[in-house]
Amino acid sequence: MSNILKAAGNERFNAEATNWDNNPAVQEATRLAWETLRPLIQTVSNDKKTAEGTDIDVLEVGCGTGLLSTRVAPLVREIVAVDTAEGMIEMLKGKITQPGSPQNIVPVCKLLEDPEDLVLPPDDEKDPSGARKKFDLALSHLVLHHIPDLRPFLQMLFGCLRSGGKIALTDFEDFGPEAIKFHPQWKLEGVERHGIPRQWMEDLLKEVGFEQVKVWVGWTMEKDIEGWDDDIGSNDGDRKKTMQFPFLVCEGARP
Ligand SMILES: C[S@@+](CC[C@H](N)C(=O)[O-])C[C@H]1O[C@@H](n2cnc3c(N)ncnc32)[C@H](O)[C@@H]1O
């Protein structure tokens, strides 16, 4: 079994899929990601429209139930939404059969390791088993901390982009030992790192070959802290303990 697959925590995410969208922290994280990413997506789209007069094709890896994909879809030509957890992809498939839902989302349940994987759409519809489509933009939100070895993951994303294509990957920052409290102690299955170290990520993206690399704090999210009472002092009645978590936006472009 590959390293990336071990990271997926499929059992956990399959179990959580039905109730995923009912978690207020998940909804809030998506809302903040969407507000931050929307201008970036718009810029990629505007640049391509000016140059080639077409809309952009987007790949989202670790899409979950499609909370972000369904927001992005109206801005783009097509979004291929990939997740390793079948339960998550089934939820997304259910959403896109609803009247009025975006019809340009392609849900894929797969551990994507090869940019030429036949689960991806072909570049040329007349040659279905030929070279795979290359994307203008690759997204992921709250996924990087589940991937044990980010280098092959980033290399795979690099290989999925056309020349000039961009990545915009968001996840919480490893700002020090307190970052572990992002997850409750009982929810650490499949968590490979407690956030993303900013400089380390910037260096890694450059090593993989990305240019125009920028890793910056896009927003800060206040989140309930569960199960870490010993560390944060005495129990204060029923008042929930919260902490501020910075989220990084990791940008880069394929030359
Ligand atoms: C914390 S959830 C975030 C889901 C979604 N992005 C959201 O914010 O609602 C992480 C997701 O990444 C998926 N995942 C983990 N490793 C993956 C991989 N290597 N490729 C694709 N999906 C992966 C999990 O199955 C899970 O759905």
The ligand as an SDF file (V2000), in Angstrom:
LIG
                    3D

 27 29  0  0  0  0  0  0  0  0999 V2000
  -10.4070   17.0830    6.3840 C   0  0  0  0  0  0  0  0  0  0  0  0
  -11.1820   16.3800    4.9900 S   0  0  0  0  0  0  0  0  0  0  0  0
  -11.5110   17.8360    4.0130 C   0  0  0  0  0  0  0  0  0  0  0  0
  -12.5850   17.6050    2.9710 C   0  0  0  0  0  0  0  0  0  0  0  0
  -12.9830   18.8540    2.1910 C   0  0  0  0  0  0  0  0  0  0  0  0
  -11.8500   19.4300    1.5080 N   0  0  0  0  0  0  0  0  0  0  0  0
  -13.6300   19.8470    3.1160 C   0  0  0  0  0  0  0  0  0  0  0  0
  -12.9650   20.8210    3.4900 O   0  0  0  0  0  0  0  0  0  0  0  0
  -14.8040   19.6570    3.4650 O   0  0  0  0  0  0  0  0  0  0  0  0
   -9.8580   15.6250    4.1240 C   0  0  0  0  0  0  0  0  0  0  0  0
  -10.3180   14.8920    2.8830 C   0  0  0  0  0  0  0  0  0  0  0  0
   -9.1860   14.5240    2.1220 O   0  0  0  0  0  0  0  0  0  0  0  0
   -9.3650   13.2140    1.6340 C   0  0  0  0  0  0  0  0  0  0  0  0
   -8.0270   12.7000    1.3540 N   0  0  0  0  0  0  0  0  0  0  0  0
   -7.0350   12.3980    2.2120 C   0  0  0  0  0  0  0  0  0  0  0  0
   -5.9310   12.0240    1.5520 N   0  0  0  0  0  0  0  0  0  0  0  0
   -6.2300   12.1170    0.2330 C   0  0  0  0  0  0  0  0  0  0  0  0
   -5.5070   11.8800   -0.9780 C   0  0  0  0  0  0  0  0  0  0  0  0
   -4.2350   11.4820   -0.9600 N   0  0  0  0  0  0  0  0  0  0  0  0
   -6.1400   12.0750   -2.1470 N   0  0  0  0  0  0  0  0  0  0  0  0
   -7.4210   12.4840   -2.1900 C   0  0  0  0  0  0  0  0  0  0  0  0
   -8.1610   12.7210   -1.0820 N   0  0  0  0  0  0  0  0  0  0  0  0
   -7.5660   12.5450    0.1090 C   0  0  0  0  0  0  0  0  0  0  0  0
  -10.1410   12.4990    2.7190 C   0  0  0  0  0  0  0  0  0  0  0  0
  -10.8210   11.3660    2.2570 O   0  0  0  0  0  0  0  0  0  0  0  0
  -11.0840   13.6110    3.1730 C   0  0  0  0  0  0  0  0  0  0  0  0
  -12.2770   13.6110    2.4460 O   0  0  0  0  0  0  0  0  0  0  0  0
  1  2  1  0
  2  3  1  0
  2 10  1  0
  3  4  1  0
  4  5  1  0
  5  6  1  0
  5  7  1  0
  7  8  2  0
  7  9  1  0
 10 11  1  0
 11 12  1  0
 11 26  1  0
 12 13  1  0
 13 14  1  0
 13 24  1  0
 14 15  1  0
 14 23  1  0
 15 16  2  0
 16 17  1  0
 17 18  1  0
 17 23  2  0
 18 19  1  0
 18 20  2  0
 20 21  1  0
 21 22  2  0
 22 23  1  0
 24 25  1  0
 24 26  1  0
 26 27  1  0
M  CHG  2   2   1   9  -1
M  END
$$$$
